[in-house]
Amino acid sequence: MLNRVVLVGRLTRDPDLRYTPNGVAVANFTIAVNRPFSNQQGDREADFINCVVWRRPAENLANYMKKGSLIGVDGRVQTRNFDGQDGKRVYVTEIVADSVQFLETKGSQGGGQYQSDGYQSNQNNQNQYQQNPFSSNQNQSFNQNQNQNQEDPFKNNGEPIDISDDDLPF
């Protein structure tokens, strides 16, 4: 049997971090996940999905992410029930996250722009190289590799290539 969920969405509010009586951290949060299609009026709809994460990932989520942050959730669907104050049985279905990935930097204002480690997005959404004194060698080698990728010697050449088995990484 399989119970696996992978979601990418934005936090609808700041995560709610609490601790059990035994001192175990637990964070409840809701993410908005856009549907892949538009409705009849042409508007995109979203689903609001309740999630829970435990222990250290819960503390990290509460400390580094806030309302509007883009995150990825990997977990499982779980349904629990309890008796409500009015005596009726209440069922709760939520995603229990095994891991939460932070998909944008802490300083981002949403919109998915990556602004860290020497790259900055300008108004035309083109990446411009910005010198970072702590990683200049890495950035220079990245730019050299990027130029090499533009001059692909095998582009539009349908012939097989001769590669030794020793050159393969697997």
Residue pairs with C-beta under 8 A, 6 or more apart in sequence:
3 76
3 77
4 74
4 75
4 76
5 73
5 74
5 75
5 76
5 77
5 95
6 72
6 73
6 74
7 31
7 33
7 49
7 51
7 72
7 73
7 95
8 33
8 70
8 71
8 72
8 73
8 103
9 31
9 32
9 33
9 34
9 46
9 49
9 70
9 71
9 73
10 31
10 32
10 68
10 69
10 70
10 71
10 110
11 29
11 30
11 31
11 65
11 66
11 67
11 68
11 69
11 71
12 29
12 30
12 31
12 32
12 48
12 67
13 29
13 30
13 67
14 62
14 66
14 67
15 27
15 28
15 29
15 58
15 61
15 62
15 65
16 27
16 28
16 29
16 62
17 25
17 26
17 27
17 58
17 59
17 61
17 62
18 25
18 26
18 27
18 28
19 25
19 26
20 26
24 54
24 55
25 54
25 55
25 56
25 58
25 59
26 52
26 53
26 54
26 58
27 52
27 53
27 54
27 57
27 58
27 59
27 61
27 62
28 50
28 51
28 52
29 50
29 51
29 52
29 53
29 61
30 48
30 49
30 50
30 51
31 48
31 49
31 51
31 71
31 73
32 46
32 47
32 48
32 49
33 46
33 47
33 48
33 49
34 44
34 45
34 46
35 44
35 45
35 46
35 47
37 44
38 44
38 45
39 45
49 94
49 95
50 92
50 93
50 94
50 95
51 73
51 75
51 94
51 95
51 96
51 97
52 94
52 95
52 96
52 97
53 61
53 73
53 75
53 96
53 97
53 100
54 96
57 97
57 99
57 100
60 100
61 71
61 100
64 102
64 106
65 71
65 102
65 106
68 110
69 102
69 104
69 108
69 110
70 103
70 104
70 110
70 112
71 100
71 101
71 102
71 103
72 100
72 101
72 103
73 95
73 97
73 99
73 100
73 101
74 97
74 98
74 99
74 100
74 101
75 95
75 96
75 97
75 98
75 99
76 95
76 96
76 98
77 93
77 94
77 95
77 96
78 93
78 94
78 95
78 96
79 91
79 92
79 93
80 91
80 92
80 94
81 89
81 90
81 91
81 92
82 89
82 90
82 92
83 89
83 90
84 90
103 112
104 110
104 112
104 113
104 114
105 114
105 115
105 116
107 115
107 116
108 114
108 115
113 121
114 121
115 121
117 132
117 135
118 129
118 130
118 131
118 132
118 135
118 139
119 127
119 128
119 129
119 130
120 127
120 128
120 130
121 127
122 128
129 139
129 143
131 139
132 139
154 161
